[in-house]
Amino acid sequence: MLCRFLWKGQEKANGGNGLVSWEKVQQPIRYGGLSIHNLEVLGWSLRIRWLWAQKIDEEHLWAGLPVQLPCNPQALFKVAVQTMVGNGASTKFWSDCWLHGKTIAEYAPKLIQIIPKRAVKQRTVTQTLHNRRWVSDIKGALTVEVLVEYLQI
């Protein structure tokens, strides 16, 4: 829509009306563009910012609210952020990338399916490793695949 307005000043413009490519228009002014943001990328960055804010500051009232994200920004956040455990009080046992750069869900996808969602979202490394509490989170049918993944963890 925005590119159509730029080229013709109208809502609709057919191909071939643009004198400069849209990618060129989006470039910074110092590189010859107009510094018009790519709204898709800007939207991703704002959504990823919410995930980051939830991760680093759980004391705010809004931190417990669910953040609905498309798969791509969520995947980018998981790839870009690796957790250093420290004392484990702020590292989520089931959902953070803390075990060799991966989540427990990546190591044990069948096992994670029988863990209650509340435990997946809230349980920290400190809580779960104390007296092997993570074992008590396992609820549901213990299939052969689940048992194999349990033993691997």
QUINOR-V109705 format. One record per run of one state. SS is the DSSP state (a for helix, b for strand, c for the rest). FROM is the first residue (numbers start at 1). TO is the last residue. Records with the same first field share a line. If there is no record, write none. Layout:
SS->FROM-TO, FROM-TO
This chain:
c->1-1, 9-21, 27-28, 32-38, 57-60, 65-70, 81-91, 93-98, 100-101, 103-103, 108-108, 114-114, 116-116, 123-123, 139-143, 153-153
a->2-8, 22-26, 29-31, 39-56, 61-64, 71-80, 104-107, 109-113, 117-122, 125-137, 144-152
b->92-92, 99-99, 102-102, 115-115, 124-124, 138-138
